[in-house]
Amino acid sequence: MRRRGVLGLVPPTLRRLDKQLQFATDCMLLLGAFALAYLLRFDFAVPATEVRSAFVQAPLVLLVQLAAAQICGIYTFIWRFVGLGELLAFARAGALSALPLLAMRLGLSDEYQSWRIPLSIIVLDTLLAYSSLLAARVLRRISYERWERSTSEAEASQRALIVGAGRSGIAIAREIRRKSSHYDLIGFVDDDPAKSDSVLYGRRVLGRSSDVGELIDEHGIDIVIFAITSAPRKLMRDLVETCEARLVPLKVIPGVEDLLTGTVEISRLRDIEIEDLLGREPVELDQSTLQRFLAGRRIMITGAGGSIGSEIARQALRFSPSSLLLVERAEFALFDTHRELQQLATDSALIPFVADVGDEGRIRHILTNYRPEIIVHAAAHKHVPLMEVNCTEAIKNNVLATRSLAQQAGELGVESFVLVSTDKAVNPTSVMGATKRLAELIILEHAARYANTRFLAVRFGNVMGSAGSVIPIFREQISHGGPITVTHPEMVRYFMTIPEASQLVLQAGSIGKGGEIFVLDMGEPVRIADLAEDMISLSGLKPHEDIDIVFTGARPGEKLFEELEIGGEDLERTSHPKIFTGRLMDDHETGAIERAVDELRELALLGLDNEIRAALNRLLPEAAVSSGSTESRREASTSSPS
């Protein structure tokens, strides 16, 4: 529990006494500064006449200086937190108090000689008076912090080592030294040679990250604090292994936003999570391009209650669109998202619509009445095994609804239409992947048909923490004591965070010209079996001993690895380093996709799953959708996640 500090423990009567003592101390300091100014002015040999004048002037000077301090807010400061930030208030008080004294000096005649303070005395006294007030408060703060540190160390002190001597590490060190804490900072490690042996906040940079193991043993380190906001995955993994081997906890800093706003608190340090080991460098967005694309615009987001759709809405709000139209058919998901966004929205109108994107009449009503300028189409069925046994729903939602929405957007002259696609659309082996590939081709066809609307698609892989993703499933399995179920020992996947994917979707939309496929840089693929072992280890358990890993076999529609590019798309790097672009490839003759969608519509209405699979393989030469029995697919859909 966080201690409340000295003032938080004393009753109101003692607090009032504390303020009275502070006021009395200030009076003595101000009078002492005035006396010292006279002594310095006359080389410590003040004439008797000047002494008499000083006694007459002192009460007036004291009154003026106390009034100036009150006006400038000095008595509103909490002395424990006085620092350089409050220096300006003391300077203002000094200037304010000097003005009436100068006016009296220059304006009064000789008959009021006793009230005419010499100019040199006014200058000296002003400097000495407010310097002493500030110094008294700084000394009191230093004494208080030393007392807190000594008390904290006496209670329970953990010897801490900070990894990273940059901005984040310094913020943590400042918190440890400034506030009551159970940590005794021993030093830093940093891989920057220029920082070797340097001293920060009284503690030395003791070595490099590779020296952490030795330093733990040499200095008896009780806790290691990782304070690098963007670090290579290997560095984080090596530190986890080093600390686990020595049974020393490894903590990470709070979010980057907290550090930037200065609200970081040592109490919010947290344990390493699997997302940290999968972490990537923070996305740097082209703010000016996004500002032009989103600011003051009417934006419609489908699937706004989902993981990606809701995050796209959060990211878009940062650029103050005139309105956000939130379209979602799941009532509670929309309610939850809308309620959260209301806390973030300032100048933007938030309009929630419970609606199915496949309902042409409902969507046309929204489009014609609210006239969105940008549509981000994130609504889709994305779960591979479920769509293997629900083919008709995949067709309705991923194909027919996309065509309907795109057609209406083109007819009404919507400026930009951004389709959120998936890496499973590349050489698809599943119904879900094939339907998303068809959605991409629909966008290409509409880009050629409607010149006034920029149609484009953005393709990326798995996002960490999204609904139904592997990480929360593994966490649940670990919490139940295992086993963790993995489909295949060689299964690999790409991962990125939900905010990163959402930011890059908007960035791609801002730079697209129409008819392109944008592919996000997903980094290095991750072996799912390794991911499972890491999550078990981070839970303080041992893989294959405390928690077993069971391989259940790949399910229908799953691939051992995902691809991001179809042959012939000729991806090229864009102006953004994490976004590639190519032309959506379509070898079909004009109108073929339209006829194919009509055929699939008839099959879906009749519920002919096997015929749908055959049609997808026929319509998409690159597809290899499984045609196994319905029962085997239904059984496989209930097995382990990939």
Phi, psi and omega in degrees: 000137183287129180286150188272350180088171186300308185293336179284350183257345186264151180286165182304325182298316179290329177295318178297320178297322179298317179294322179294320177295321178296318179296317179297320178297318179299319179299317179294321179296318180293318178293322177295321178295321180295317178295318180295325178299317177296316181298317179293322182297323184250025176052042177062023175227073186281127177299153183300322180295323179289328177297316179298319179297320181298319179294327177289319186283330189305311180300320179297313180300316180299315181298315180297316184290322176294320178297318179296319178298319179294315181298321183275005171083014183297326182277001173268348181288144170272118191301335180293339185247014180287133179203206183297331181297334181266359183301323182298323180296320178293322178295319178296319180296321178298315180295319181294322181286330182288331185299308180295327179293321176294320180297320178294320180298316186273337187261336183277148178279174184296335182293344175254039186304323183297335181266356182266097183283133179303145181302318181297324178293318180301314182295310181299315183296318180300314180296314183291319186298307186280335172295320180292321177298315179295315181299320180299319181289321179295316178298322179293321178296316180299317180297318180296315182294322177296320178296317180297317180296317181295322178294317181296315181295325179292327181289299181191109185247127176256130181282118189248145175236129181259127176266111182113112181254030177266205184301317182291316179298320179294322179298318179292317179299320179298319179295319181297318184278334186273323188248163175300128185208155177265020182247138172249106185287120180270323180168190182240162161231146181203142182274359178279115182302331182293340182265358182301130178067005176285163184242127179233125180052040175078007180234141188272150169282110192272346181168202181257172181298331179290347181267002187302317181301313179297318182294324176300315181290318186290318186257002181063043183296133179263336182207139176249130181249118181271116188235046176240118186288332177225105185233150175300145181302322182297321180298314179298316181296317180298319180293321177301313181295319180298314182289321179297321181297333182254007179057036178253126180294142176247120181250156177239160182288163174294190182296156179300324181299320179297320180293319182292326181270358176078018182259010181298137177230140183299332181291345183263006173302141184231167178289158174294137176241165184299329178299332178291322179287334177267002188299155179230167179297142179302144180287132173256113185268153172278090188299320184293320178294317178295324178299315179294326184285322191249328188298129177072012184259161174265118188239132177248131180237120175269153186066034187291346178269354181276177183299311182283313183301316181293324179288324174300320178297317179299315182293321180296324181300333180298339184253016172053061172293159179291324178205150173241120176263112185260108183254124183201137180268344177275110190301310185291322178300319179293317178301315182296314180295315181298318180297317179294315183294333178298331178285338183264331186286137176242297182257000185259138175278132178250120184236107181274136178234116169281108187200148174264126182297342178276354179273097188300317182296315181295317181292320179297322177300316180295314184294318184285330182272332184246348171046062177296145177267335180228133173241126172250112186264093180257351182290129179187157167272124189241351185277115188299303183298322180296321181287340176294331180252007177224055185302317185297322179291325176297319178295313183299313187276316186274332185253298186295317180293323178295316179297315181299313182294317181296319180296316179293323178297318179293318181296325183268002175072032174301136187292313184224139177231116183247117177268128174273113182249194188214157176293342179287353175280350181273121183044060191294141174242005181232160176298316180302311180298319180293320180292326177288328175294319177296323177299321177298316181292326175298318179297319178299316181297320180287332175297324178283332185276324185243100185289338184275355179241131177273105177263130177208163180234148178236124187246131175207174185266213184290146175247138183288130174086002179288162183302127177082003181283168190290327186296308177297330178293316177298319179300317180296318180296321178294318181297335179268005178089009177086184359280165169274132181254126179235140186289320186209139182297338181256011180292128178233152179215155171271146178226145169211162181282156179299314178300320181297313180299317182294319178298318182287332174299313179294321179297317178298318178300328183284337184252354182288147178255343180120135178083008183261160165249124177258134180242127182274143177290111185267001181075210182270141178291154183243132176285124187297324178297321177295321178301317179297316180296318179298318182293324176294315181297318180292342176275003180082016181242170181252127177299142177069356175246295178282321179232125181272156175243121183248131178262123188255352182096141182297143180270161177305134178094346183271145173249153178293330179218153179256151177245156180247351185223136173270139180307131180098350180286338175051064182294140177230152179288140178265191177294341177260130187295342182254011180233127175249157181221151175206174177275134175299121183278132179212109180268005183279150176288162182304130179087353183293320180294320179299316180292323179295319179294321177298319179297315180296327178298316180295319180294322180293320179296330179272352179070033184266085185299311184296323178293325176298317180299314180297319180295320179298317179293327180285320184283332182243100183302331182278352185276152175218062183287135181298143178239029180295173182292155181298319182295318181294324178292321180295320179294319181293330183292343181264002181277194191290159174284157177278000000 
